[in-house]
Amino acid sequence: MQPCVRRRTSGFSLIELLIVIAIILIILTIAVPKLGTARMNASEMAVIREIQTINTSQSQYLSQFGKYATTLAELGPPTSGGPGPAAADLLPSSLASGEKDGYTFVMAATPQGYTVNANPKVYNSTGRRTFFCDQSMIIHQNWSSEPANANSPELK
């Protein structure tokens, strides 16, 4: 008679699985904060592009109607009928509403032209910077929750 030989079954032991899970958790704790920072950076770059779009729309509005628009709605699409001074159809409705990419956009009229402020809805979550621009088309930034203004450092 032959002695009974026990074969080891193929597969992972409980210890091996726990080690793999621990390694995955360590990688996640390193990667997740970087993902949030990357998302904020992308959002901020999109906001800079939106401010440039507003500046371009203001130039077009000035050439068509002889003055700067006083609100984002004046640059946006009309609710009915064709474009005109009350709604020039120069901006998409998503931007003309004043909220896009996790930021709130506020445009105001000034005696010289206009100002645009872009502030994150939730500071340090949707963005870490605030932005300011006027008819000079120079974008200023502030690395705090305080709204940027004309005295803030220029965006380079």
TIKEGU-555243 format. One record per residue: residue in one letter; x, y, z of N, C-alpha, C in turn. Coordinates in steps of 0.001 Angstrom, whole numbers, plus 500000, padded with zeros to 6 digits. Example, Ala and Ser with C-alpha at 12.3 -4.5 7.8 and 13.67 -1.06 7.14 Angstrom:
BEGIN
a513190494310507800512300495500507800513200496700507800;s512850497750507080513670498940507140512900500030507870;
//
This chain:
BEGIN
m500800498833500000500000500000500000500860501254500000;q500390502237499300501159503476499219500692504443500303;p501682505192500816501286506175501832500469507300501208;c499629507846502002498755508936501551499579510211501409;v499600510759500201500352511993499931499346513132499779;r499599514174500510498709515335500450499239516341499445;r498419516780498570498811517769497587498375519145498052;r499220520114497767498854521490498085497984522016496941;t496867522586497288495994523126496251496525524476495801;s496311524764494544496788526049494030495830527156494451;g496384528371494624495592529515495052496384530347496032;f495766531400496517496435532303497442496004532008498865;s496943532159499758496610531980501172496004533291501692;l495421533233502832494800534405503444495837535490503704;i497003535137504128498078536099504405498479536813503116;e498623536055502033498998536665500759497940537664500296;l496675537335500445495602538252500059495608539514500918;l495850539365502221495893540533503100497055541455502747;i498171540895502369499321541709501966498999542495500696;v498370541863499731497994542539498489497001543666498770;i496031543426499622495054544455499968495735545617500677;a496674545339501560497405546392502263498194547252501280;i498828546636500310499588547379499297498661548268498479;i497513547754498097496549548555497338496070549754498150;l495805549559499427495370550664500281496455551724500429;i497690551330500523498793552289500610498876553113499328;i498750552467498192498790553181496909497624554161496811;l496443553757497260495277554649497217495452555870498108;t496035555682499288496219556836500175497198557843499588;i498086557400498732499010558307498062498348558951496838;a497558558196496086497015558670494810495791559567494944;v494925559333495913493663560083496004493882561577496210;p494759562027497111494973563480497228495519564101495943;k496365563385495240496908563892493971495800564044492935;l494810563171492957493692563253492032492876564521492271;g492645564865493542491911566092493865492655567332493409;t493963567347493586494775568477493140494750568591491623;a494839567474490940494791567492489479493441568004488985;r492370567626489656491036568090489278490916569606489471;m491451570118490593491403571567490831492223572318489787;n493398571798489445494225572436488422493496572493487081;a492842571417486708492096571386485455490934572377485485;s490258572454486609489146573390486753489630574835486648;e490753575134487281491294576489487229491720576865485815;m492298575928485083492674576208483692491439576464482839;a490377575723483090489127575943482353488554577321482671;v488657577757483925488138579068484331488922580182483633;i490226580025483521491037581024482814490579581132481369;r490294580007480742489789580019479355488417580690479283;e487574580459480275486239581083480279486348582603480414;i487290583077481233487489584520481358487963585097480025;q488847584393479341489281584844478015488109584865477037;t487205583907477156486011583881476311485123585088476603;i484982585423477877484184586597478250484815587864477664;n486138587982477749486822589149477183486599589256475681;t486698588147474974486460588142473530485016588537473221;s484088588007474004482665588339473803482411589817474068;q483076590373475062482924591800475350483442592645474183;s484550592235473569485078592962472408484084592917471248;q483491591755471030482493591632469962481252592466470275;y480823592448471531479656593224471951479922594717471748;l481127595172472113481503596573471938481479596965470463;s481970596107469595481983596437468164480574596428467563;q479673595611468102478308595544467569477395596632468118;f477528596930469425476544597811470075477149599100470630;g478463599311470486479086600567470885479280600751472377;k479090599714473159479303599766474613479597598356475099;y480112598287476333480338596972476937479044596458477559;a478883595148477587477739594535478267477911594723479768;t476810594881480465476883595092481917476662593815482711;t476098592785482085475866591513482761476236590365481832;l476443589207482404476706588021481588475491587650480747;a474297587932481264473082587620480517473014588392479203;e473546589616479174473563590394477931474467589760476882;l475447588993477307476333588292476379475795586912476010;g474813586428476755474287585079476564473237584989475474;p472684583797475310471679583589474266470331584192474660;p469558584636473673468230585179473971467264584069474371;t466304584403475230465289583426475610464284583213474492;s464058584256473706463191584131472528463595585203471529;g463339584939470279463693585898469237465161585836468883;g465602586844468145466984586888467688467889587622468660;p469186587545468407470136588235469270469988589756469181;g470318590425470276470265591878470338471036592358471545;p470924593651471894471691594181473022471341593529474363;a470122593044474521469729592421475795470248590991475918;a470504590346474794471026588975474768471695588766473407;a473006588964473372473737589008472106474127587638471555;d473912586579472295474239585215471861475735585044471566;l476564585643472432478017585534472281478628584532473255;l477895584167474293478346583182475275477353582026475334;p477821580823475654476871579723475872476063579979477143;s474887579420477206474012579643478370474654579132479661;s475493578102479572476142577575480772477049578623481419;l477710579442480637478571580491481183477767581752481494;a476786582062480675475961583248480910475169583140482208;s474948581919482700474234581741483970475067582192485161;g476383582263484990477259582735486063477910581634486876;e477619580380486581478237579267487303478707578217486315;k480008577903486395480555576881485508481881576397486079;d482185575128485893483459574520486285483773574696487769;g482741574709488613482958574837490045483247576255490494;y483061577219489628483317578625489929482059579456489713;t481984580583490404480926581558490217481533582773489522;f480945583159488406481410584306487633480496585496487900;v481104586655488190480335587879488424480923588965487540;m480070589570486706480509590669485859479786591928486303;a480517593034486354479929594308486746480411595401485807;a479554596388485601479911597539484765480701598544485599;t481670599195484956482432600278485580482405601462484621;p482764602654485079482792603799484152483745603584482970;q484830602826483175485776602576482087485388601382481226;g484602600474481738484261599264480988483543598233481830;y484277597209482262483666596110483020484721595411483869;t484264594637484833485128593756485623484499592373485656;v485338591373485745484887589986485867485630589357487040;n484890588766487961485474587998489060485025586555488916;a485957585647489150485649584221489177486150583672490508;n485223583186491318485548582674492649485068581238492779;p485863580372493421485416578976493573484166578898494450;k483271577997494093482060577791494907482438577315496300;v483369576360496366483853575839497642485374575961497614;y485897576937498361487337577178498350488091575931498826;n489164575618498109490042574476498363489391573140498025;s488254573173497373487627571950496887487419572055495378;t486748573124494933486570573332493502487660574227492928;g488417574898493784489513575744493326490267576345494492;r491535576717494231492371577327495263492680578789494959;r492274579247493782492572580616493369491299581352492990;t491333582671493162490275583537492651490881584351491513;f490037584780490583490529585484489404489769586783489210;f490445587754488591489868589053488287490366589481486913;c489502590126486160489888590678484867489007591889484591;d489513592809483792488704593948483353488937594161481867;q488520595323481360488618595577479930490059595600479420;s491046595663480303492449595583479879492821594163479446;m491983593198479785492147591787479449493323591121480152;i493847591759481201494904591165482013494226590411483157;i494542589134483288493930588311484324494815588356485571;h494185588656486703494865588689487993494394587494488811;q495257587013489706494913585851490522495236586113491980;n494523585440492855494774585525494283494749584106494831;w495801583706495528495911582358496068495278582264497453;s494113582826497622493379582705498886491896582805498578;s491077582713499619489632582777499395489156584202499149;e490012585201499407489650586594499135489562586804497626;p488514587491497146488405587726495706489590588538495172;a490090588150494021491173588877493379490655590235492920;n491578591192492751491210592510492253492332593026491359;a492228594285490928493208594843490005494602594926490618;n494711594907491925496015594972492590496621593600492844;s495885592543492572496391591180492750497455590895491689;p498322589912491956499375589593490960498774589124489637;e499453589509488564499024589095487224499287587610487028;l498418586987486245498606585591485867499674585559484780;k500676584764484975501773584676483997501616583465483130;
//
